[in-house]
Amino acid sequence: MLKKILRSYELYLLMLPTLIYFAIFQYGPIYGVQIAFKQFTISRGITGSPWVGFEQFERFFSSYQFWNLLQNTLLISLYELALFPIPIILALLLNQLTSHRFRKLIQTVTYAPHFISVVVMVGMLYLFLSPSKGILNQILMLFGLDPVFFLAAPEWFKTVFVFSGVWQNAGFSMIIYIAALAGVSPDLHEAAVMDGASKARRIWHIDLPGIMPTVMILLILNIGQFMSIGFEKVYLMQNSVNITSSEIIQTYVYKAGLLNAQYSYSTAIGLFNSLISFVLLLSVNMIARKLNQTSLW
Amino acid sequence: MLMNRSKGDRLFDALNVTFFLFVLALVLYPLYFIIIASISDPVKVNTGAVWFWPVDMTLEGYRKIFEHEALWNGYRNSALYTVVGTVINVALLMTGGYALSRKDVPGRNIITLLIVFTMFFQGGIIPTYLIVRDLGMLNTMWALVIPNAVSVYHLIVVRTYFESTIPIEMLEASKVDGCNNTRFFLRIVLPLSLPIIAVMVLFSAVVHWNSYFSALIYLRDESMYPLQMVLREILVRNSAQELMNVEDAAQLQDFSELIKYGVVIVSSLPVLILYPFVQRYFIKGVMIGSIKG
């Protein structure tokens, strides 16, 4: 064994920088998470700060924002999860297009928005959704409707957030399903055509079961990310008017921790958030395995 | 197969094509609108007179943008951060990914497991911030390129690529010829990995070019701001007015919108120009990733 290790020393050297990175920047913070149970001050450092048990958590659970934050985080996550099938449907339909060039065109165009940065994306939302000048409201007014100030209305925040995400990413998310569809055997389709199966039925009975393993894996991964909403975008879309609907756990962590320097308190909140995600991932994976479906491990 | 399409299938196809034409319009129109709005008279844009083509063409918006020093400074900073960050990303991905792809390395599975674990459980932004702070990286370029130097997902993709493209026989053959692991990696593996290197360069570069949050957390000095932070000031925090001295408030408002449309174009230009050429590499990247889910 030792000889084997010694013989591969060059390979260990090759992976050393990567290992150091993970040790410092991934496991370092995991070690640092203990400050959630302490009263951390910079001068005393992580080890020197006194333990306070679950005090930070209790403070968060009893704070007046707690239910609002949890509700917003869960609602946005559920909203996004509900739209999980959109790229699947797009891929199934795209796969049926007979013109190869038309397919390529759709793919090229729908992938493009994925590469727009969050800042520009939110900037575009402000431009398009402006109450007096934005093009969407001008369309509404064309039909005699009253303009809506979408980005200042709490009731519109989640919809605007989620659907702008679909606009930006549905095309790109579709790629992986298109790849999976390419693996569905054409023999099955030919046999089904012989039997007089329509396109719609072939999608339902051949294509969809064919890509089901991929769908399951992505669904599990998605649920593992359940509580980690694209908070960089949420943060940019927030303003004082829509805050009741747009403050989520992660934006709150950023504000409490880095803007107000409540390190221990916000670490506790962040830990609460990632524990929920982690438990969700484990349970979904377990359920998938029990059902004899594809699972991550 | 095409010959005996049933009536139902032809209807299906017609509806399907119509649907995708609609999708096409839905994606393209907003992008197209930004282009025409950036070269139209802002008053016309704001009163809803611009729909399908530019009205009263003007390049005033772009003229103002070119005079905007902070924007160009951000452009230069972003270019620097993108190049440095991408080099670090790709170097670590290739070396780490290759070493982890070798089945004869003792401890490979446990190391992989420890790495993948960090994909699902992280310390969070505060503990990470404290480490970056302790390392003295605050307000330096390193805070933007080191703490996110390896993406677990990309590492797994690279590892999978090596596992499936570098046959073990090749290694054995070169060992017979007296080639050691380092030489094998540099002389044989890397030249065979150009496609995956291209994919990873592109993924990393886009992430660096588009990122703003690290800069928001770690940078204090405004002269070091990357492009996205400058854009945030202009597009989201609405400070476009600062760069003009127009007396009339209404005119000021109009111009700020014109500048915003132009800024969207100017800032996305590098990605837009490269996109058609590199598109297939991105797709390839996702495909390789999908082999192992």
Interface residues (C-beta under 8 A of the other chain):
Chain A: M1 K4 I5 S8 E10 L11 Y12 L13 L14 M15 P17 T18 L19 Y21 F22 I24 F25 Q26 Y27 G28 P29 I30 Y31 G32 V33 I35 I46 L90 L93 L94 Q96 L97 T98 F102 L105 I106 Q107 T108 V109 T110 Y111 A112 P113 F115 I116 S117 V118 V119 V120 V122 G123 M124 Y126 L127 F128 S130 S132 K133 I135 Q138 M141 L142 W167 G171 F172 I175 I176 A179 A180 E190 V193 G196 S198 K199 A200 P213 T214 I217 L218 G224 E232 Y235 L236 V253 Y254 G257 L258 Y263 S266 T267 G270 L271 N273 S274 S277 F278 L281 T294 L296
Chain B: M1 L2 N4 S6 G8 D9 F12 D13 N16 V17 F19 F20 V23 L24 L26 V27 L28 P30 L31 F33 I34 A37 V45 N46 T47 G48 A91 L92 L93 T95 G96 Y98 A99 L100 R102 D104 V105 P106 G107 I111 L114 I115 T118 F120 F121 Q122 G123 G124 I125 I126 P127 T128 Y129 L130 I131 L135 I146 P147 N148 A149 V150 L155 N180 N181 T182 F185 V206 W209 N210 S211 Y212 F213 I217 Q228 L231 R232 I234 L235 V236 E257 K260 Y261 V263 V264 S267 S268 V271 Y275 P276 Q279 F282 I283 V286 M287 G289 S290 G293
